[in-house]
Amino acid sequence: MTFPGRFADQLVADQLHTVSLSFLVDQLDVRRGGVAPNICFGMGQLGIQPVLVGSAGTDFEEYRAWLDRHGVDTRSVRISEVLHTARFVCTTDADHNQIGSFYAGAMSEARLIELQTVAERVGGLDLVLIGADDPEAMIRHTEECRTRGIPFAADFSQQIARMDGENIRLLMEGATYLFNNEYEAGLIESKTGWTAEEILTKVGTRVTTLGSNGVRIERAGRPDIEVGVPEEKTKADPTGVGDAFRAGFLAGLAWGVDLERAAQIGCMLATLVIETVGTQEYELHRSHFMDRFTKAYGHEAAAEVQQYLA
C-alpha cells in the first residue's frame, strides 16, 4: 500500500509509548510471492516442471491455479484447515519509509510435511532446495534428506537472521549446493565460526550472488567460476531477483549443462525480473530470451541453451 504523506509527520515524540495510527492509503497492489513459488514459477517458464512443497491455507486455490497454468506441480502443497496462507503486508510513505508485517500463518505447518511421500508420488527426487520456511520445517527436511540420501541445496535466505550458528551448521553440512549472497556469506562464516575454506569441505558447491557483479561459484580444490550479468534495460524492482537466479540455475542443472552455463541462465532470468515490477509478472519469450542471452554470453553458449528452450 502507498501512503501519500510522511509517517514522521504523524508521530508525536512524547507519545510514542501509546501509538495508535491509521493511514488512509491511495494505492493497493496485491502480488504473488513466496520464495518457493517464485523459484518454481521461473523454472516452469523455462519448461521444467518443478514440484512445489510447502504449507498454505484454503485461500491458496486461486494461486494454485496460476502456478499450475505456468508449469508448476502443486499437488504436494499441504493445505491447513485453520490458517491462512503466509503473506507480507507493507505500507510505504512518500519518503519511501516502510511499515510492514509478516504473517507466517500456514507456513508454520510445513514441519508436518514428509518428503518421502512427495518422492513416492513423483517417482524420486533429483534435488531438494530447502529455502526460507518455518525453521523447524527446514531442520526436519534437511535431516530427512540426509537420512534418505536425497541431494539437497541449503538456501537460508531471510531466515538466516534468526538462526544461530548451531542450526546453520546443521542445515548446511552435507549440502550439494549452498546458496547465499555476499552479506549472507559473511554472516554464515561469523555465526558458524567456519572459514570460507572450511565451509567448502562441508558442502559440494557454494553459489554466491554478487548483485550487479554477477555470481561466484566455489568448490574445494577447483578454480572459482565467475559469471557476469546481462545489460539491464531498467531497474524496475529488485524483489525476487535472487529467486529468479535460482530458478534459472536449477533449470540448467536439470538440463545437464555445466555450472557456468547454469549460472548464465540464472543471471539472464534474474535480469528479466529486475526489469519488471513484481516477482512473477515477467513473460519469457524464447526468441527475446535467446537474443539477449547471445548478446551477453556469446553464440557458443547460446547454441547449447537453445536446444533446451526450443
C-alpha positions as protocol buffer text, in pm:
chain_id: "A"
residue {
  index: 1
  type: MET
  ca { x: 0 y: 0 z: 0 }
}
residue {
  index: 2
  type: THR
  ca { x: 112 y: 358 z: -64 }
}
residue {
  index: 3
  type: PHE
  ca { x: 51 y: 642 z: 183 }
}
residue {
  index: 4
  type: PRO
  ca { x: 92 y: 982 z: 11 }
}
residue {
  index: 5
  type: GLY
  ca { x: 210 y: 1158 z: 329 }
}
residue {
  index: 6
  type: ARG
  ca { x: 505 y: 1111 z: 565 }
}
residue {
  index: 7
  type: PHE
  ca { x: 498 y: 874 z: 862 }
}
residue {
  index: 8
  type: ALA
  ca { x: 721 y: 1117 z: 1053 }
}
residue {
  index: 9
  type: ASP
  ca { x: 451 y: 1387 z: 1039 }
}
residue {
  index: 10
  type: GLN
  ca { x: 206 y: 1156 z: 1217 }
}
residue {
  index: 11
  type: LEU
  ca { x: 433 y: 1064 z: 1508 }
}
residue {
  index: 12
  type: VAL
  ca { x: 435 y: 1272 z: 1827 }
}
residue {
  index: 13
  type: ALA
  ca { x: 771 y: 1237 z: 2006 }
}
residue {
  index: 14
  type: ASP
  ca { x: 641 y: 1224 z: 2362 }
}
residue {
  index: 15
  type: GLN
  ca { x: 350 y: 992 z: 2276 }
}
residue {
  index: 16
  type: LEU
  ca { x: 538 y: 706 z: 2109 }
}
residue {
  index: 17
  type: HIS
  ca { x: 453 y: 476 z: 2401 }
}
residue {
  index: 18
  type: THR
  ca { x: 82 y: 499 z: 2306 }
}
residue {
  index: 19
  type: VAL
  ca { x: 93 y: 496 z: 1927 }
}
residue {
  index: 20
  type: SER
  ca { x: -245 y: 441 z: 1762 }
}
residue {
  index: 21
  type: LEU
  ca { x: -245 y: 544 z: 1397 }
}
residue {
  index: 22
  type: SER
  ca { x: -445 y: 477 z: 1082 }
}
residue {
  index: 23
  type: PHE
  ca { x: -313 y: 574 z: 739 }
}
residue {
  index: 24
  type: LEU
  ca { x: -550 y: 645 z: 451 }
}
residue {
  index: 25
  type: VAL
  ca { x: -368 y: 487 z: 156 }
}
residue {
  index: 26
  type: ASP
  ca { x: -433 y: 574 z: -206 }
}
residue {
  index: 27
  type: GLN
  ca { x: -285 y: 267 z: -375 }
}
residue {
  index: 28
  type: LEU
  ca { x: -309 y: -107 z: -313 }
}
residue {
  index: 29
  type: ASP
  ca { x: -116 y: -370 z: -508 }
}
residue {
  index: 30
  type: VAL
  ca { x: -162 y: -740 z: -437 }
}
residue {
  index: 31
  type: ARG
  ca { x: 119 y: -953 z: -579 }
}
residue {
  index: 32
  type: ARG
  ca { x: 203 y: -1320 z: -581 }
}
residue {
  index: 33
  type: GLY
  ca { x: 520 y: -1414 z: -399 }
}
residue {
  index: 34
  type: GLY
  ca { x: 696 y: -1653 z: -166 }
}
residue {
  index: 35
  type: VAL
  ca { x: 1046 y: -1790 z: -217 }
}
residue {
  index: 36
  type: ALA
  ca { x: 943 y: -2138 z: -332 }
}
residue {
  index: 37
  type: PRO
  ca { x: 661 y: -2028 z: -567 }
}
residue {
  index: 38
  type: ASN
  ca { x: 887 y: -1763 z: -722 }
}
residue {
  index: 39
  type: ILE
  ca { x: 1157 y: -2020 z: -794 }
}
residue {
  index: 40
  type: CYS
  ca { x: 907 y: -2275 z: -922 }
}
residue {
  index: 41
  type: PHE
  ca { x: 739 y: -2017 z: -1147 }
}
residue {
  index: 42
  type: GLY
  ca { x: 1073 y: -1933 z: -1308 }
}
residue {
  index: 43
  type: MET
  ca { x: 1157 y: -2299 z: -1364 }
}
residue {
  index: 44
  type: GLY
  ca { x: 812 y: -2351 z: -1514 }
}
residue {
  index: 45
  type: GLN
  ca { x: 875 y: -2062 z: -1755 }
}
residue {
  index: 46
  type: LEU
  ca { x: 1189 y: -2244 z: -1871 }
}
residue {
  index: 47
  type: GLY
  ca { x: 998 y: -2566 z: -1938 }
}
residue {
  index: 48
  type: ILE
  ca { x: 1092 y: -2757 z: -1622 }
}
residue {
  index: 49
  type: GLN
  ca { x: 804 y: -2893 z: -1411 }
}
residue {
  index: 50
  type: PRO
  ca { x: 925 y: -2836 z: -1053 }
}
residue {
  index: 51
  type: VAL
  ca { x: 744 y: -2979 z: -752 }
}
residue {
  index: 52
  type: LEU
  ca { x: 632 y: -2712 z: -504 }
}
residue {
  index: 53
  type: VAL
  ca { x: 640 y: -2830 z: -142 }
}
residue {
  index: 54
  type: GLY
  ca { x: 507 y: -2618 z: 141 }
}
residue {
  index: 55
  type: SER
  ca { x: 203 y: -2538 z: 353 }
}
residue {
  index: 56
  type: ALA
  ca { x: -72 y: -2295 z: 253 }
}
residue {
  index: 57
  type: GLY
  ca { x: -427 y: -2207 z: 359 }
}
residue {
  index: 58
  type: THR
  ca { x: -763 y: -2271 z: 198 }
}
residue {
  index: 59
  type: ASP
  ca { x: -721 y: -1931 z: 29 }
}
residue {
  index: 60
  type: PHE
  ca { x: -447 y: -2084 z: -188 }
}
residue {
  index: 61
  type: GLU
  ca { x: -670 y: -2216 z: -468 }
}
residue {
  index: 62
  type: GLU
  ca { x: -652 y: -1914 z: -699 }
}
residue {
  index: 63
  type: TYR
  ca { x: -274 y: -1902 z: -657 }
}
residue {
  index: 64
  type: ARG
  ca { x: -260 y: -2279 z: -718 }
}
residue {
  index: 65
  type: ALA
  ca { x: -446 y: -2237 z: -1047 }
}
residue {
  index: 66
  type: TRP
  ca { x: -198 y: -1969 z: -1156 }
}
residue {
  index: 67
  type: LEU
  ca { x: 105 y: -2186 z: -1074 }
}
residue {
  index: 68
  type: ASP
  ca { x: -47 y: -2496 z: -1235 }
}
residue {
  index: 69
  type: ARG
  ca { x: -105 y: -2296 z: -1553 }
}
residue {
  index: 70
  type: HIS
  ca { x: 261 y: -2194 z: -1555 }
}
residue {
  index: 71
  type: GLY
  ca { x: 409 y: -2541 z: -1532 }
}
residue {
  index: 72
  type: VAL
  ca { x: 438 y: -2595 z: -1155 }
}
residue {
  index: 73
  type: ASP
  ca { x: 337 y: -2922 z: -986 }
}
residue {
  index: 74
  type: THR
  ca { x: 141 y: -2802 z: -681 }
}
residue {
  index: 75
  type: ARG
  ca { x: -1 y: -3138 z: -570 }
}
residue {
  index: 76
  type: SER
  ca { x: 240 y: -3161 z: -277 }
}
residue {
  index: 77
  type: VAL
  ca { x: 130 y: -2833 z: -119 }
}
residue {
  index: 78
  type: ARG
  ca { x: -26 y: -2907 z: 220 }
}
residue {
  index: 79
  type: ILE
  ca { x: -347 y: -2715 z: 294 }
}
residue {
  index: 80
  type: SER
  ca { x: -407 y: -2604 z: 653 }
}
residue {
  index: 81
  type: GLU
  ca { x: -757 y: -2642 z: 789 }
}
residue {
  index: 82
  type: VAL
  ca { x: -732 y: -2341 z: 1020 }
}
residue {
  index: 83
  type: LEU
  ca { x: -466 y: -2094 z: 899 }
}
residue {
  index: 84
  type: HIS
  ca { x: -439 y: -1858 z: 603 }
}
residue {
  index: 85
  type: THR
  ca { x: -152 y: -1860 z: 355 }
}
residue {
  index: 86
  type: ALA
  ca { x: 154 y: -1662 z: 468 }
}
residue {
  index: 87
  type: ARG
  ca { x: 171 y: -1302 z: 349 }
}
residue {
  index: 88
  type: PHE
  ca { x: 367 y: -980 z: 386 }
}
residue {
  index: 89
  type: VAL
  ca { x: 172 y: -655 z: 417 }
}
residue {
  index: 90
  type: CYS
  ca { x: 362 y: -330 z: 374 }
}
residue {
  index: 91
  type: THR
  ca { x: 278 y: 41 z: 366 }
}
residue {
  index: 92
  type: THR
  ca { x: 525 y: 284 z: 206 }
}
residue {
  index: 93
  type: ASP
  ca { x: 517 y: 662 z: 257 }
}
residue {
  index: 94
  type: ALA
  ca { x: 624 y: 948 z: 32 }
}
residue {
  index: 95
  type: ASP
  ca { x: 982 y: 925 z: 165 }
}
residue {
  index: 96
  type: HIS
  ca { x: 995 y: 551 z: 88 }
}
residue {
  index: 97
  type: ASN
  ca { x: 992 y: 460 z: 456 }
}
residue {
  index: 98
  type: GLN
  ca { x: 808 y: 135 z: 519 }
}
residue {
  index: 99
  type: ILE
  ca { x: 595 y: -21 z: 792 }
}
residue {
  index: 100
  type: GLY
  ca { x: 542 y: -390 z: 730 }
}
residue {
  index: 101
  type: SER
  ca { x: 406 y: -702 z: 893 }
}
residue {
  index: 102
  type: PHE
  ca { x: 473 y: -1066 z: 806 }
}
residue {
  index: 103
  type: TYR
  ca { x: 205 y: -1324 z: 884 }
}
residue {
  index: 104
  type: ALA
  ca { x: 352 y: -1676 z: 888 }
}
residue {
  index: 105
  type: GLY
  ca { x: 13 y: -1847 z: 906 }
}
residue {
  index: 106
  type: ALA
  ca { x: 2 y: -2188 z: 742 }
}
residue {
  index: 107
  type: MET
  ca { x: 379 y: -2179 z: 688 }
}
residue {
  index: 108
  type: SER
  ca { x: 415 y: -2296 z: 1048 }
}
residue {
  index: 109
  type: GLU
  ca { x: 262 y: -2631 z: 949 }
}
residue {
  index: 110
  type: ALA
  ca { x: 531 y: -2706 z: 689 }
}
residue {
  index: 111
  type: ARG
  ca { x: 710 y: -2905 z: 961 }
}
residue {
  index: 112
  type: LEU
  ca { x: 433 y: -3167 z: 925 }
}
residue {
  index: 113
  type: ILE
  ca { x: 529 y: -3247 z: 565 }
}
residue {
  index: 114
  type: GLU
  ca { x: 716 y: -3573 z: 499 }
}
residue {
  index: 115
  type: LEU
  ca { x: 935 y: -3557 z: 189 }
}
residue {
  index: 116
  type: GLN
  ca { x: 922 y: -3933 z: 138 }
}
residue {
  index: 117
  type: THR
  ca { x: 555 y: -3908 z: 41 }
}
residue {
  index: 118
  type: VAL
  ca { x: 648 y: -3647 z: -219 }
}
residue {
  index: 119
  type: ALA
  ca { x: 925 y: -3870 z: -353 }
}
residue {
  index: 120
  type: GLU
  ca { x: 690 y: -4167 z: -381 }
}
residue {
  index: 121
  type: ARG
  ca { x: 430 y: -3963 z: -567 }
}
residue {
  index: 122
  type: VAL
  ca { x: 671 y: -3830 z: -831 }
}
residue {
  index: 123
  type: GLY
  ca { x: 899 y: -4133 z: -857 }
}
residue {
  index: 124
  type: GLY
  ca { x: 1202 y: -3993 z: -675 }
}
residue {
  index: 125
  type: LEU
  ca { x: 1364 y: -3655 z: -613 }
}
residue {
  index: 126
  type: ASP
  ca { x: 1671 y: -3529 z: -802 }
}
residue {
  index: 127
  type: LEU
  ca { x: 1738 y: -3235 z: -571 }
}
residue {
  index: 128
  type: VAL
  ca { x: 1550 y: -3068 z: -285 }
}
residue {
  index: 129
  type: LEU
  ca { x: 1606 y: -2696 z: -240 }
}
residue {
  index: 130
  type: ILE
  ca { x: 1539 y: -2613 z: 124 }
}
residue {
  index: 131
  type: GLY
  ca { x: 1466 y: -2243 z: 121 }
}
residue {
  index: 132
  type: ALA
  ca { x: 1336 y: -1992 z: 376 }
}
residue {
  index: 133
  type: ASP
  ca { x: 1045 y: -2159 z: 554 }
}
residue {
  index: 134
  type: ASP
  ca { x: 928 y: -2248 z: 903 }
}
residue {
  index: 135
  type: PRO
  ca { x: 1262 y: -2301 z: 1083 }
}
residue {
  index: 136
  type: GLU
  ca { x: 1158 y: -2637 z: 1228 }
}
residue {
  index: 137
  type: ALA
  ca { x: 1048 y: -2749 z: 882 }
}
residue {
  index: 138
  type: MET
  ca { x: 1387 y: -2650 z: 738 }
}
residue {
  index: 139
  type: ILE
  ca { x: 1565 y: -2860 z: 1001 }
}
residue {
  index: 140
  type: ARG
  ca { x: 1332 y: -3157 z: 959 }
}
residue {
  index: 141
  type: HIS
  ca { x: 1357 y: -3161 z: 581 }
}
residue {
  index: 142
  type: THR
  ca { x: 1736 y: -3127 z: 590 }
}
residue {
  index: 143
  type: GLU
  ca { x: 1765 y: -3419 z: 829 }
}
residue {
  index: 144
  type: GLU
  ca { x: 1527 y: -3626 z: 619 }
}
residue {
  index: 145
  type: CYS
  ca { x: 1731 y: -3558 z: 304 }
}
residue {
  index: 146
  type: ARG
  ca { x: 2049 y: -3670 z: 479 }
}
residue {
  index: 147
  type: THR
  ca { x: 1882 y: -3980 z: 625 }
}
residue {
  index: 148
  type: ARG
  ca { x: 1727 y: -4085 z: 294 }
}
residue {
  index: 149
  type: GLY
  ca { x: 2027 y: -3992 z: 80 }
}
residue {
  index: 150
  type: ILE
  ca { x: 1839 y: -3723 z: -116 }
}
residue {
  index: 151
  type: PRO
  ca { x: 2066 y: -3448 z: -257 }
}
residue {
  index: 152
  type: PHE
  ca { x: 1971 y: -3108 z: -117 }
}
residue {
  index: 153
  type: ALA
  ca { x: 2056 y: -2742 z: -153 }
}
residue {
  index: 154
  type: ALA
  ca { x: 2077 y: -2516 z: 154 }
}
residue {
  index: 155
  type: ASP
  ca { x: 1931 y: -2169 z: 99 }
}
residue {
  index: 156
  type: PHE
  ca { x: 1866 y: -1987 z: 430 }
}
residue {
  index: 157
  type: SER
  ca { x: 1779 y: -1652 z: 272 }
}
residue {
  index: 158
  type: GLN
  ca { x: 1563 y: -1435 z: 505 }
}
residue {
  index: 159
  type: GLN
  ca { x: 1570 y: -1689 z: 788 }
}
residue {
  index: 160
  type: ILE
  ca { x: 1944 y: -1661 z: 845 }
}
residue {
  index: 161
  type: ALA
  ca { x: 1895 y: -1354 z: 1067 }
}
residue {
  index: 162
  type: ARG
  ca { x: 1707 y: -1553 z: 1333 }
}
residue {
  index: 163
  type: MET
  ca { x: 1921 y: -1866 z: 1322 }
}
residue {
  index: 164
  type: ASP
  ca { x: 2215 y: -1937 z: 1550 }
}
residue {
  index: 165
  type: GLY
  ca { x: 2541 y: -2097 z: 1445 }
}
residue {
  index: 166
  type: GLU
  ca { x: 2439 y: -2446 z: 1555 }
}
residue {
  index: 167
  type: ASN
  ca { x: 2130 y: -2451 z: 1335 }
}
residue {
  index: 168
  type: ILE
  ca { x: 2314 y: -2303 z: 1038 }
}
residue {
  index: 169
  type: ARG
  ca { x: 2582 y: -2571 z: 1066 }
}
residue {
  index: 170
  type: LEU
  ca { x: 2311 y: -2837 z: 1089 }
}
residue {
  index: 171
  type: LEU
  ca { x: 2129 y: -2710 z: 781 }
}
residue {
  index: 172
  type: MET
  ca { x: 2444 y: -2670 z: 574 }
}
residue {
  index: 173
  type: GLU
  ca { x: 2657 y: -2977 z: 634 }
}
residue {
  index: 174
  type: GLY
  ca { x: 2636 y: -3229 z: 353 }
}
residue {
  index: 175
  type: ALA
  ca { x: 2451 y: -2996 z: 116 }
}
residue {
  index: 176
  type: THR
  ca { x: 2516 y: -3048 z: -254 }
}
residue {
  index: 177
  type: TYR
  ca { x: 2474 y: -2672 z: -305 }
}
residue {
  index: 178
  type: LEU
  ca { x: 2483 y: -2374 z: -71 }
}
residue {
  index: 179
  type: PHE
  ca { x: 2319 y: -2054 z: -197 }
}
residue {
  index: 180
  type: ASN
  ca { x: 2390 y: -1715 z: -39 }
}
residue {
  index: 181
  type: ASN
  ca { x: 2453 y: -1353 z: -129 }
}
residue {
  index: 182
  type: GLU
  ca { x: 2767 y: -1163 z: -25 }
}
residue {
  index: 183
  type: TYR
  ca { x: 2623 y: -1034 z: 301 }
}
residue {
  index: 184
  type: GLU
  ca { x: 2480 y: -1375 z: 395 }
}
residue {
  index: 185
  type: ALA
  ca { x: 2816 y: -1535 z: 318 }
}
residue {
  index: 186
  type: GLY
  ca { x: 2984 y: -1321 z: 582 }
}
residue {
  index: 187
  type: LEU
  ca { x: 2701 y: -1384 z: 828 }
}
residue {
  index: 188
  type: ILE
  ca { x: 2726 y: -1761 z: 780 }
}
residue {
  index: 189
  type: GLU
  ca { x: 3100 y: -1756 z: 848 }
}
residue {
  index: 190
  type: SER
  ca { x: 3055 y: -1530 z: 1151 }
}
residue {
  index: 191
  type: LYS
  ca { x: 2777 y: -1736 z: 1310 }
}
residue {
  index: 192
  type: THR
  ca { x: 2922 y: -2082 z: 1240 }
}
residue {
  index: 193
  type: GLY
  ca { x: 3284 y: -1993 z: 1318 }
}
residue {
  index: 194
  type: TRP
  ca { x: 3384 y: -2174 z: 998 }
}
residue {
  index: 195
  type: THR
  ca { x: 3614 y: -2011 z: 744 }
}
residue {
  index: 196
  type: ALA
  ca { x: 3522 y: -1998 z: 376 }
}
residue {
  index: 197
  type: GLU
  ca { x: 3763 y: -2285 z: 315 }
}
residue {
  index: 198
  type: GLU
  ca { x: 3609 y: -2495 z: 591 }
}
residue {
  index: 199
  type: ILE
  ca { x: 3261 y: -2438 z: 450 }
}
residue {
  index: 200
  type: LEU
  ca { x: 3375 y: -2579 z: 117 }
}
residue {
  index: 201
  type: THR
  ca { x: 3469 y: -2902 z: 293 }
}
residue {
  index: 202
  type: LYS
  ca { x: 3111 y: -2926 z: 427 }
}
residue {
  index: 203
  type: VAL
  ca { x: 2922 y: -2853 z: 104 }
}
residue {
  index: 204
  type: GLY
  ca { x: 2976 y: -2958 z: -255 }
}
residue {
  index: 205
  type: THR
  ca { x: 2934 y: -2624 z: -430 }
}
residue {
  index: 206
  type: ARG
  ca { x: 2890 y: -2273 z: -291 }
}
residue {
  index: 207
  type: VAL
  ca { x: 2700 y: -2027 z: -510 }
}
residue {
  index: 208
  type: THR
  ca { x: 2731 y: -1662 z: -406 }
}
residue {
  index: 209
  type: THR
  ca { x: 2528 y: -1394 z: -582 }
}
residue {
  index: 210
  type: LEU
  ca { x: 2709 y: -1060 z: -608 }
}
residue {
  index: 211
  type: GLY
  ca { x: 2433 y: -821 z: -715 }
}
residue {
  index: 212
  type: SER
  ca { x: 2529 y: -623 z: -1025 }
}
residue {
  index: 213
  type: ASN
  ca { x: 2865 y: -807 z: -1030 }
}
residue {
  index: 214
  type: GLY
  ca { x: 2703 y: -1140 z: -1111 }
}
residue {
  index: 215
  type: VAL
  ca { x: 2777 y: -1464 z: -931 }
}
residue {
  index: 216
  type: ARG
  ca { x: 3073 y: -1662 z: -799 }
}
residue {
  index: 217
  type: ILE
  ca { x: 3078 y: -2042 z: -778 }
}
residue {
  index: 218
  type: GLU
  ca { x: 3329 y: -2210 z: -546 }
}
residue {
  index: 219
  type: ARG
  ca { x: 3431 y: -2574 z: -500 }
}
residue {
  index: 220
  type: ALA
  ca { x: 3708 y: -2715 z: -284 }
}
residue {
  index: 221
  type: GLY
  ca { x: 4033 y: -2761 z: -474 }
}
residue {
  index: 222
  type: ARG
  ca { x: 3898 y: -2619 z: -801 }
}
residue {
  index: 223
  type: PRO
  ca { x: 3918 y: -2275 z: -964 }
}
residue {
  index: 224
  type: ASP
  ca { x: 3632 y: -2036 z: -895 }
}
residue {
  index: 225
  type: ILE
  ca { x: 3379 y: -1970 z: -1169 }
}
residue {
  index: 226
  type: GLU
  ca { x: 3264 y: -1610 z: -1210 }
}
residue {
  index: 227
  type: VAL
  ca { x: 2973 y: -1507 z: -1433 }
}
residue {
  index: 228
  type: GLY
  ca { x: 2863 y: -1151 z: -1508 }
}
residue {
  index: 229
  type: VAL
  ca { x: 2510 y: -1025 z: -1560 }
}
residue {
  index: 230
  type: PRO
  ca { x: 2349 y: -919 z: -1890 }
}
residue {
  index: 231
  type: GLU
  ca { x: 2293 y: -549 z: -1952 }
}
residue {
  index: 232
  type: GLU
  ca { x: 1971 y: -429 z: -1788 }
}
residue {
  index: 233
  type: LYS
  ca { x: 1719 y: -215 z: -1973 }
}
residue {
  index: 234
  type: THR
  ca { x: 1588 y: -72 z: -1646 }
}
residue {
  index: 235
  type: LYS
  ca { x: 1587 y: -139 z: -1271 }
}
residue {
  index: 236
  type: ALA
  ca { x: 1215 y: -156 z: -1202 }
}
residue {
  index: 237
  type: ASP
  ca { x: 1202 y: -375 z: -889 }
}
residue {
  index: 238
  type: PRO
  ca { x: 1475 y: -590 z: -729 }
}
residue {
  index: 239
  type: THR
  ca { x: 1226 y: -808 z: -537 }
}
residue {
  index: 240
  type: GLY
  ca { x: 1254 y: -1172 z: -641 }
}
residue {
  index: 241
  type: VAL
  ca { x: 1577 y: -1135 z: -840 }
}
residue {
  index: 242
  type: GLY
  ca { x: 1758 y: -1392 z: -623 }
}
residue {
  index: 243
  type: ASP
  ca { x: 1469 y: -1636 z: -663 }
}
residue {
  index: 244
  type: ALA
  ca { x: 1484 y: -1594 z: -1040 }
}
residue {
  index: 245
  type: PHE
  ca { x: 1857 y: -1665 z: -1044 }
}
residue {
  index: 246
  type: ARG
  ca { x: 1798 y: -1987 z: -852 }
}
residue {
  index: 247
  type: ALA
  ca { x: 1521 y: -2084 z: -1094 }
}
residue {
  index: 248
  type: GLY
  ca { x: 1749 y: -2044 z: -1394 }
}
residue {
  index: 249
  type: PHE
  ca { x: 2045 y: -2211 z: -1226 }
}
residue {
  index: 250
  type: LEU
  ca { x: 1838 y: -2512 z: -1118 }
}
residue {
  index: 251
  type: ALA
  ca { x: 1681 y: -2540 z: -1464 }
}
residue {
  index: 252
  type: GLY
  ca { x: 2031 y: -2553 z: -1609 }
}
residue {
  index: 253
  type: LEU
  ca { x: 2124 y: -2833 z: -1368 }
}
residue {
  index: 254
  type: ALA
  ca { x: 1809 y: -3022 z: -1470 }
}
residue {
  index: 255
  type: TRP
  ca { x: 1911 y: -2989 z: -1835 }
}
residue {
  index: 256
  type: GLY
  ca { x: 2257 y: -3120 z: -1754 }
}
residue {
  index: 257
  type: VAL
  ca { x: 2463 y: -2814 z: -1856 }
}
residue {
  index: 258
  type: ASP
  ca { x: 2778 y: -2723 z: -1662 }
}
residue {
  index: 259
  type: LEU
  ca { x: 2784 y: -2482 z: -1368 }
}
residue {
  index: 260
  type: GLU
  ca { x: 2900 y: -2182 z: -1568 }
}
residue {
  index: 261
  type: ARG
  ca { x: 2620 y: -2222 z: -1820 }
}
residue {
  index: 262
  type: ALA
  ca { x: 2364 y: -2279 z: -1544 }
}
residue {
  index: 263
  type: ALA
  ca { x: 2476 y: -1956 z: -1375 }
}
residue {
  index: 264
  type: GLN
  ca { x: 2443 y: -1769 z: -1706 }
}
residue {
  index: 265
  type: ILE
  ca { x: 2085 y: -1892 z: -1743 }
}
residue {
  index: 266
  type: GLY
  ca { x: 2015 y: -1782 z: -1387 }
}
residue {
  index: 267
  type: CYS
  ca { x: 2159 y: -1436 z: -1445 }
}
residue {
  index: 268
  type: MET
  ca { x: 1956 y: -1391 z: -1763 }
}
residue {
  index: 269
  type: LEU
  ca { x: 1632 y: -1483 z: -1589 }
}
residue {
  index: 270
  type: ALA
  ca { x: 1719 y: -1257 z: -1293 }
}
residue {
  index: 271
  type: THR
  ca { x: 1766 y: -968 z: -1536 }
}
residue {
  index: 272
  type: LEU
  ca { x: 1414 y: -1015 z: -1673 }
}
residue {
  index: 273
  type: VAL
  ca { x: 1277 y: -999 z: -1318 }
}
residue {
  index: 274
  type: ILE
  ca { x: 1462 y: -682 z: -1216 }
}
residue {
  index: 275
  type: GLU
  ca { x: 1314 y: -513 z: -1524 }
}
residue {
  index: 276
  type: THR
  ca { x: 959 y: -595 z: -1407 }
}
residue {
  index: 277
  type: VAL
  ca { x: 757 y: -481 z: -1104 }
}
residue {
  index: 278
  type: GLY
  ca { x: 656 y: -796 z: -916 }
}
residue {
  index: 279
  type: THR
  ca { x: 821 y: -1135 z: -879 }
}
residue {
  index: 280
  type: GLN
  ca { x: 603 y: -1328 z: -1126 }
}
residue {
  index: 281
  type: GLU
  ca { x: 489 y: -1055 z: -1365 }
}
residue {
  index: 282
  type: TYR
  ca { x: 752 y: -1113 z: -1634 }
}
residue {
  index: 283
  type: GLU
  ca { x: 695 y: -1306 z: -1955 }
}
residue {
  index: 284
  type: LEU
  ca { x: 962 y: -1530 z: -2101 }
}
residue {
  index: 285
  type: HIS
  ca { x: 954 y: -1517 z: -2480 }
}
residue {
  index: 286
  type: ARG
  ca { x: 1205 y: -1768 z: -2617 }
}
residue {
  index: 287
  type: SER
  ca { x: 1336 y: -1556 z: -2905 }
}
residue {
  index: 288
  type: HIS
  ca { x: 1377 y: -1249 z: -2685 }
}
residue {
  index: 289
  type: PHE
  ca { x: 1546 y: -1453 z: -2412 }
}
residue {
  index: 290
  type: MET
  ca { x: 1790 y: -1608 z: -2659 }
}
residue {
  index: 291
  type: ASP
  ca { x: 1872 y: -1278 z: -2833 }
}
residue {
  index: 292
  type: ARG
  ca { x: 1973 y: -1121 z: -2503 }
}
residue {
  index: 293
  type: PHE
  ca { x: 2147 y: -1437 z: -2383 }
}
residue {
  index: 294
  type: THR
  ca { x: 2354 y: -1444 z: -2703 }
}
residue {
  index: 295
  type: LYS
  ca { x: 2449 y: -1079 z: -2664 }
}
residue {
  index: 296
  type: ALA
  ca { x: 2559 y: -1136 z: -2305 }
}
residue {
  index: 297
  type: TYR
  ca { x: 2736 y: -1472 z: -2330 }
}
residue {
  index: 298
  type: GLY
  ca { x: 2814 y: -1541 z: -2696 }
}
residue {
  index: 299
  type: HIS
  ca { x: 2696 y: -1774 z: -2972 }
}
residue {
  index: 300
  type: GLU
  ca { x: 2853 y: -2091 z: -2837 }
}
residue {
  index: 301
  type: ALA
  ca { x: 2677 y: -2058 z: -2502 }
}
residue {
  index: 302
  type: ALA
  ca { x: 2350 y: -1968 z: -2676 }
}
residue {
  index: 303
  type: ALA
  ca { x: 2365 y: -2269 z: -2909 }
}
residue {
  index: 304
  type: GLU
  ca { x: 2390 y: -2500 z: -2609 }
}
residue {
  index: 305
  type: VAL
  ca { x: 2096 y: -2341 z: -2428 }
}
residue {
  index: 306
  type: GLN
  ca { x: 1879 y: -2303 z: -2737 }
}
residue {
  index: 307
  type: GLN
  ca { x: 1825 y: -2677 z: -2772 }
}
residue {
  index: 308
  type: TYR
  ca { x: 1652 y: -2689 z: -2434 }
}
residue {
  index: 309
  type: LEU
  ca { x: 1435 y: -2383 z: -2492 }
}
residue {
  index: 310
  type: ALA
  ca { x: 1321 y: -2481 z: -2841 }
}
